[in-house]
Amino acid sequence: MPKLTPEEVQHIAELAKLTLTPEEIERYAADLSAILEYAQQLQQVETDHIPPTASVLPLRNVMRADEPRPGLEPEEALANAPEREDGYFKVHAVLEGSQ
């Protein structure tokens, strides 16, 4: 596989919204070319006898059964709150125009 040209690296950088220095373009041309060479080597591996799979590990659910249980009392939930108001957590506004 031919090496990537500086123009191709610059195009890739523009697609990724990156600004690269000439030194970075040179370095990434070599790095990306090596990655593409490895990918090309992988394309040559015989995999016709291997079934497609999303995971090599068996799938299993590791979550516990969902069993209802009592929640915290409001005073207990608010015990460590830095600020509270009328039984609720008080937080600073995060959206513009909020008070």
N, C-alpha and C positions, 0 to 999 in steps of 0.2 A: 504494500500500500504506500502510495507517495506521501511525503511529509506535507503537513498543512502549510499553506503560504501565510505570510503576515496578513494579507488581505482577508483570507478566510478567518483567521483568528480575530481580526478587527470586526468582521461581520458578526461572528459569534458573540463577541463582547458587546456589540451594539444591541443585539437581540436580548442579551441579559442585562442591558442598561448599565454596563460597566465602562468606565474610562480607564484605559490602560496606557502605561508609558511604553515607549519603544522597547525598553529592556524587558518589560513584562510580556509584551507581545512575542518577543523572541523566545522567552522561557516557556510561555504557554504553548507556543507552536510545537516545541519539542515534547512537552508533557502530554498535550492532547494527541499528538501523533503516536506517541508510545501507547497511550490508552487505546487508540483505534487499532494499532497493531495487535495488542492483546485480544481485543474483541474479534479481530479477524482470525486469530489462532483458535479462539473458542468456536467460531463458525465451522472449523474443520473437524471438530470432535464428532465422532459418530454417536448420535443420540436416538436413532430410529427405534431402538429396542427399549427405550425408557419412556414410560407413559408420562404425559403432561401432569403436573401437579402444582398446586399453589403453595404447598408446604411439605417439607420432608419429614416433619414430625406429625404424629397422630394428633387429631384434634380432640380436645377434651375441655369440658367446662370446669373451671377451677373456682367458680363462685359458689358461695354457700346458698342454701335454700333461703328464699325470701320469706322470713317469718316476722309478722308484726310484733313490735314490742313498744313499751311506753317510751315517749320522748322526754326531753328535758322540760322542766318547769321553766316558764319565762325568766324568773329571777336567776335561776341557775345558768341558763343560756347567756344571759347578759352580765354575769358576774365579772368577767374579765374585759368587757367592752370598754374601750377608751372613752367613748361618748355614747350616751343613750338619751332617748326622749320619749316620754309617754309609753314606755314598755317596748320600744323598738331600738334597734341599732341605729345610731346617727352617723352618717357618712358625708363626706364632702361631695358636692356635685361634680360629675365628670363630663357632663355634656355642656356645650356652649349655650349660654342663655339660661341655664338652670340656676336656681338660687339656693 
